[in-house]
């Protein structure tokens, strides 16, 4: 009787897991990536509910090692039908479809990881609900990235924080590139703020190269005041040694390269930052 009950419970849990997995399905595409050892993976999910439309559509390079049961040779074949899995910490995408001449497409079904919530709990995060777990899997969230953040003094996030980061475009790659530049935002809110204010990887890299030691707040301030990489380069090309605060002041007062060139054409070739701002404010 006990064995029968155990078997029934196992079957019941398996049915629940299957129902959850079947609730999340969509389409995939594969193409070659320019990044060595990677493939361009596209995942699309769309569902209409009583509260509105849920949609996820992204394409990005992922390591071939994330895909089990399919290879570059399959992608380049004259035509093959494959079943494979896309492995993520929060779960896997069971995929099937066709591949031919460098392109592949098909359908996927999500299978949540049974151990993922245990891993979150061990890190003091708490458990994700099924939809949160699905969103974290879609984003490619990695527990290793969370571990690195926590080890660096990052404020311990909630599951909601992790999902919010995903929703605002804070990817594992984005975090890694910021860290590579010496930037260590200390909370989920700080990372989201950077992303929401348009501080991309290339902009952050340019600022950190020009002004080592720039803080998260200063990056956001530069972006909010419309200081882009081209504007920064303008003053470097003209021989000015400026600070981040100088650039913000210049931008706020409307000092442009054409304005400076016009002044130089009239013989004003050795003007300070304060001179440029004063002349601009006086209508020159």
Secondary structure in CASP SS format (residue, H / E / C, confidence):
PFRMAT SS
TARGET T0000
AUTHOR 0000-0000-0000
METHOD secondary structure of the structure
MODEL  1
X C 1.00
X H 1.00
X H 1.00
X H 1.00
X H 1.00
X H 1.00
X H 1.00
X H 1.00
X H 1.00
X H 1.00
X H 1.00
X H 1.00
X H 1.00
X H 1.00
X H 1.00
X H 1.00
X H 1.00
X H 1.00
X H 1.00
X H 1.00
X H 1.00
X H 1.00
X C 1.00
X C 1.00
X E 1.00
X E 1.00
X E 1.00
X E 1.00
X E 1.00
X E 1.00
X E 1.00
X E 1.00
X C 1.00
X C 1.00
X C 1.00
X C 1.00
X C 1.00
X E 1.00
X E 1.00
X E 1.00
X E 1.00
X E 1.00
X E 1.00
X E 1.00
X E 1.00
X E 1.00
X E 1.00
X E 1.00
X E 1.00
X C 1.00
X C 1.00
X E 1.00
X E 1.00
X E 1.00
X E 1.00
X E 1.00
X E 1.00
X E 1.00
X E 1.00
X E 1.00
X E 1.00
X E 1.00
X E 1.00
X H 1.00
X H 1.00
X H 1.00
X E 1.00
X E 1.00
X C 1.00
X C 1.00
X C 1.00
X H 1.00
X H 1.00
X H 1.00
X H 1.00
X C 1.00
X C 1.00
X C 1.00
X C 1.00
X E 1.00
X E 1.00
X E 1.00
X E 1.00
X E 1.00
X E 1.00
X E 1.00
X E 1.00
X E 1.00
X C 1.00
X C 1.00
X E 1.00
X E 1.00
X E 1.00
X E 1.00
X E 1.00
X E 1.00
X E 1.00
X E 1.00
X E 1.00
X E 1.00
X C 1.00
X C 1.00
X E 1.00
X E 1.00
X E 1.00
X E 1.00
X E 1.00
X E 1.00
X E 1.00
X E 1.00
X E 1.00
X E 1.00
X C 1.00
X C 1.00
X C 1.00
X H 1.00
X H 1.00
X H 1.00
X H 1.00
X H 1.00
X H 1.00
X H 1.00
X C 1.00
X C 1.00
X C 1.00
X C 1.00
X C 1.00
X C 1.00
X C 1.00
X H 1.00
X H 1.00
X H 1.00
X H 1.00
X H 1.00
X H 1.00
X H 1.00
X H 1.00
X H 1.00
X H 1.00
X C 1.00
X C 1.00
X C 1.00
X H 1.00
X H 1.00
X H 1.00
X H 1.00
X H 1.00
X H 1.00
X H 1.00
X H 1.00
X H 1.00
X C 1.00
X C 1.00
X C 1.00
X C 1.00
X C 1.00
X C 1.00
X C 1.00
X H 1.00
X H 1.00
X H 1.00
X H 1.00
X H 1.00
X H 1.00
X H 1.00
X H 1.00
X H 1.00
X C 1.00
X C 1.00
X C 1.00
X C 1.00
X H 1.00
X H 1.00
X H 1.00
X H 1.00
X H 1.00
X H 1.00
X H 1.00
X H 1.00
X H 1.00
X C 1.00
X C 1.00
X C 1.00
X C 1.00
X C 1.00
X C 1.00
X C 1.00
X H 1.00
X H 1.00
X H 1.00
X H 1.00
X H 1.00
X H 1.00
X H 1.00
X H 1.00
X H 1.00
X C 1.00
X C 1.00
X C 1.00
X C 1.00
X H 1.00
X H 1.00
X H 1.00
X H 1.00
X H 1.00
X H 1.00
X H 1.00
X H 1.00
X H 1.00
X H 1.00
X C 1.00
X C 1.00
X C 1.00
X C 1.00
X C 1.00
X H 1.00
X H 1.00
X H 1.00
X H 1.00
X H 1.00
X H 1.00
X H 1.00
X H 1.00
X H 1.00
X C 1.00
X C 1.00
X C 1.00
X C 1.00
X H 1.00
X H 1.00
X H 1.00
X H 1.00
X H 1.00
X H 1.00
X H 1.00
X H 1.00
X H 1.00
X C 1.00
X C 1.00
X C 1.00
X C 1.00
X C 1.00
X C 1.00
X H 1.00
X H 1.00
X H 1.00
X H 1.00
X H 1.00
X H 1.00
X H 1.00
X H 1.00
X H 1.00
X C 1.00
X C 1.00
X C 1.00
X C 1.00
X H 1.00
X H 1.00
X H 1.00
X H 1.00
X H 1.00
X H 1.00
X H 1.00
X H 1.00
X H 1.00
X C 1.00
X C 1.00
X C 1.00
X C 1.00
X C 1.00
X C 1.00
X C 1.00
X H 1.00
X H 1.00
X H 1.00
X H 1.00
X H 1.00
X H 1.00
X H 1.00
X H 1.00
X H 1.00
X C 1.00
X C 1.00
X C 1.00
END
